[in-house]
Every structure is written in structure tokens, then in C-alpha cells.
Amino acid sequence: MIVTINGEEKILDEGLRLTDLIVRLELKAERLAIEVNRQLIRRANWEATRLQDGDKIEIVHFVGGGALA
């Protein structure tokens, strides 16, 4: 199947779950927010969310740090 991840088309196996995608992309799940087709997917639903051909996925990484002056 073909999906778009952050604007880039990728070919993935059929039936892949969001949790599988995170592992495949070697991302740290604790610092992510994920949208599928412009809908925010709650972390509790990642395991149950199966990707479909044509899905548009946006993955945002949260970065901490910095200092206040």
C-alpha cells in the first residue's frame, strides 16, 4: 500500500498498525503526536489503528529543553 508520511510517499505492508510504523521508523513513542487523514489519533488507539492505502499521516516530534531568561 502507498501512504504519505509528512508529505513523502512511502510503500508499506498491508495491515500495518500505527505502533508497527513507529517501530519501523525507529521513533520514540513518548514524544510523538500522530494524525491520520487530519484526525489526531490518541496514543491509546495506536495499537488498534490499521493504516490503509492512501492514508495521509503526519508525525510531530516534541522537543523539550531551553531556558527562560
BABAVEX-784220 format. One record per residue (C-alpha): x, y, z. Coordinates in nm, 3 decimals, always signed. Layout:
<rs>
x->X, y->Y, z->Z
...
</rs>
This chain:
<rs>
x->+0.000, y->+0.000, z->+0.000
x->+0.108, y->+0.359, z->-0.052
x->+0.072, y->+0.617, z->+0.226
x->+0.202, y->+0.970, z->+0.267
x->+0.408, y->+1.039, z->+0.580
x->+0.485, y->+1.406, z->+0.648
x->+0.441, y->+1.483, z->+0.278
x->+0.652, y->+1.193, z->+0.147
x->+0.502, y->+0.886, z->-0.020
x->+0.606, y->+0.551, z->+0.129
x->+0.528, y->+0.193, z->+0.033
x->+0.425, y->-0.013, z->+0.337
x->+0.293, y->-0.362, z->+0.405
x->-0.085, y->-0.405, z->+0.409
x->-0.247, y->-0.410, z->+0.754
x->+0.031, y->-0.219, z->+0.929
x->-0.071, y->-0.062, z->+1.261
x->+0.048, y->+0.276, z->+1.388
x->+0.255, y->+0.100, z->+1.654
x->+0.425, y->-0.105, z->+1.380
x->+0.501, y->+0.213, z->+1.184
x->+0.661, y->+0.377, z->+1.489
x->+0.889, y->+0.075, z->+1.534
x->+0.974, y->+0.062, z->+1.163
x->+1.066, y->+0.431, z->+1.162
x->+1.268, y->+0.385, z->+1.486
x->+1.082, y->+0.664, z->+1.666
x->+1.039, y->+0.714, z->+2.040
x->+0.667, y->+0.692, z->+2.106
x->+0.680, y->+0.905, z->+2.422
x->+0.744, y->+1.222, z->+2.225
x->+0.505, y->+1.187, z->+1.933
x->+0.170, y->+1.315, z->+1.818
x->+0.019, y->+1.142, z->+1.514
x->-0.259, y->+1.244, z->+1.276
x->-0.410, y->+1.011, z->+1.018
x->-0.615, y->+1.183, z->+0.749
x->-0.623, y->+1.507, z->+0.951
x->-0.758, y->+1.333, z->+1.263
x->-0.545, y->+1.320, z->+1.578
x->-0.508, y->+0.961, z->+1.697
x->-0.490, y->+0.915, z->+2.073
x->-0.194, y->+0.712, z->+2.196
x->-0.436, y->+0.459, z->+2.349
x->-0.567, y->+0.389, z->+1.996
x->-0.234, y->+0.348, z->+1.816
x->-0.233, y->-0.032, z->+1.856
x->-0.584, y->-0.064, z->+1.710
x->-0.531, y->+0.182, z->+1.423
x->-0.457, y->-0.002, z->+1.098
x->-0.326, y->+0.202, z->+0.811
x->-0.500, y->+0.194, z->+0.473
x->-0.382, y->+0.259, z->+0.119
x->-0.388, y->+0.634, z->+0.053
x->-0.371, y->+0.743, z->+0.419
x->-0.203, y->+1.074, z->+0.492
x->-0.004, y->+1.056, z->+0.814
x->+0.154, y->+1.348, z->+0.997
x->+0.401, y->+1.271, z->+1.276
x->+0.513, y->+1.551, z->+1.506
x->+0.811, y->+1.510, z->+1.741
x->+0.805, y->+1.707, z->+2.065
x->+1.137, y->+1.854, z->+2.172
x->+1.199, y->+1.980, z->+2.522
x->+1.467, y->+2.198, z->+2.667
x->+1.575, y->+2.556, z->+2.652
x->+1.594, y->+2.815, z->+2.923
x->+1.380, y->+3.108, z->+3.021
x->+1.560, y->+3.437, z->+3.067
</rs>
